[in-house]
């Protein structure tokens, strides 16, 4: 198991991600190849994702990628959303995106 996968539950679902060597962009494995949009990602049962990662690493496209690994999905999210903040930033970032801003705290004067 890839070290980044060590927190994946035995149940649940995951997607497969990597970075494109040409430009460093985050990409997601789809039914037809790789996409910059996580919304297009193929979803795997966690029980099957390790085999799918091995298959993805064995394809000719893998020569154009670095760091192919699985990302567990948040089962309570609407749509495809990674479980961890790190992976949500990779999927939807950048970290300065309004969705990642800290909650405003009102100050008493």
Backbone torsions as a table, in degrees:
resi	resn	phi	psi	omega
1	UNK	NA	133.4	176.0
2	UNK	-60.2	141.8	-176.7
3	UNK	-59.8	-28.1	178.1
4	UNK	-72.8	-14.3	-178.9
5	UNK	-95.1	2.8	-171.3
6	UNK	-68.7	-9.5	177.7
7	UNK	-105.4	8.7	-178.6
8	UNK	-76.2	134.5	176.7
9	UNK	-68.7	158.7	176.4
10	UNK	-75.1	-22.8	174.3
11	UNK	-107.5	173.3	-179.8
12	UNK	100.5	-165.7	-175.3
13	UNK	-136.8	157.2	179.5
14	UNK	-141.9	163.6	170.0
15	UNK	-120.6	168.5	-179.8
16	UNK	-113.9	134.7	-177.5
17	UNK	-129.7	167.7	176.0
18	UNK	-164.9	-179.9	171.0
19	UNK	-119.4	138.3	179.3
20	UNK	-77.0	129.9	-179.0
21	UNK	-63.7	-35.9	-175.9
22	UNK	-58.7	-44.3	-174.2
23	UNK	-135.3	2.3	178.5
24	UNK	77.9	0.9	-178.4
25	UNK	-63.3	145.0	172.9
26	UNK	-74.5	131.7	178.2
27	UNK	-129.6	158.3	-175.2
28	UNK	-128.3	135.7	-179.8
29	UNK	-70.8	129.8	178.2
30	UNK	-115.4	-175.4	174.7
31	UNK	-66.8	-29.4	-174.5
32	UNK	-105.8	-2.2	-176.6
33	UNK	149.7	-130.6	-176.7
34	UNK	-124.1	143.3	-178.7
35	UNK	-134.1	151.0	173.9
36	UNK	-78.8	-7.3	-177.2
37	UNK	-105.8	119.1	178.2
38	UNK	-63.2	-25.6	179.6
39	UNK	-60.6	-23.3	179.9
40	UNK	-92.3	-2.6	-173.7
41	UNK	-65.7	144.3	174.1
42	UNK	-78.9	135.3	-178.3
43	UNK	-99.8	133.5	-179.9
44	UNK	-119.0	145.0	168.3
45	UNK	-65.0	142.5	179.9
46	UNK	-57.1	-30.2	178.8
47	UNK	-65.7	-22.5	-175.5
48	UNK	-107.7	-9.3	-169.7
49	UNK	-69.0	-33.3	179.5
50	UNK	-61.5	-42.8	177.1
51	UNK	-64.5	-39.0	179.4
52	UNK	-66.0	-36.7	177.5
53	UNK	-64.2	-45.0	178.1
54	UNK	-58.6	-42.9	178.9
55	UNK	-64.6	-41.8	-180.0
56	UNK	-63.5	-38.0	179.5
57	UNK	-69.8	-21.4	-177.9
58	UNK	-89.9	-4.6	-177.9
59	UNK	-83.6	158.5	176.0
60	UNK	-58.9	-32.0	178.5
61	UNK	-61.5	-25.3	-177.3
62	UNK	-61.4	-24.6	178.0
63	UNK	-67.0	-19.2	-179.4
64	UNK	-96.6	5.2	-174.0
65	UNK	-128.3	162.1	173.6
66	UNK	-137.3	144.1	174.4
67	UNK	70.0	50.2	179.1
68	UNK	-76.2	123.3	179.3
69	UNK	-157.0	168.6	-178.6
70	UNK	-92.7	148.9	179.7
71	UNK	-128.2	119.3	178.9
72	UNK	-69.9	141.4	179.7
73	UNK	-94.2	151.4	177.3
74	UNK	-78.4	114.6	-176.9
75	UNK	-69.0	-17.7	-179.0
76	UNK	-93.9	-4.9	-177.6
77	UNK	-81.1	149.2	171.9
78	UNK	-82.3	120.8	-178.5
79	UNK	84.6	-169.0	-177.7
80	UNK	-87.2	114.0	179.6
81	UNK	-143.9	127.1	178.5
82	UNK	-61.5	153.1	-179.1
83	UNK	-72.7	-40.7	-175.2
84	UNK	-92.6	153.9	178.1
85	UNK	-62.4	-41.3	-179.8
86	UNK	-55.2	-47.4	-177.8
87	UNK	-74.1	-29.6	174.6
88	UNK	-65.7	-38.6	176.7
89	UNK	-64.5	-42.7	177.4
90	UNK	-61.4	-37.6	-176.9
91	UNK	-78.7	-41.2	-170.2
92	UNK	-121.0	-5.2	-172.8
93	UNK	-48.6	-169.7	9.4
94	UNK	-76.9	175.0	-175.4
95	UNK	-67.0	-13.0	175.3
96	UNK	-87.1	1.5	176.7
97	UNK	-60.7	141.8	-177.5
98	UNK	-55.3	-29.4	179.5
99	UNK	-66.5	-18.0	-178.9
100	UNK	-106.1	5.4	180.0
101	UNK	-70.6	144.4	177.2
102	UNK	-67.1	153.9	178.4
103	UNK	-66.9	135.1	178.5
104	UNK	-68.4	138.6	177.2
105	UNK	-112.0	124.5	180.0
106	UNK	-76.3	138.2	-179.2
107	UNK	-100.1	139.6	177.2
108	UNK	-91.3	126.2	179.6
109	UNK	-110.9	NA	NA
